[in-house]
Amino acid sequence: MDNIKELRIEKGLTQEKLAQLTGFTTVTINRAERTGKMRLSTYFTIVNKLKEYQP
């Protein structure tokens, strides 16, 4: 989903770093950004970690 990728880039995070923060794999992060297909719980975890992250 665009908003996940946009938030990640705004925070200056790589997909790898976001994967570490969330506990998901980089494959999951990449798929979420490309297709938007993910569980609702995965979406909320990613978005919450992005909102909490302070560089």
Secondary structure, 3 states (H helix, E strand, C coil): CHHHHHHHHHCCCCHHHHHHHHCCCHHHHHHHHHHCCCCHHHHHHHHHHHHHCCC
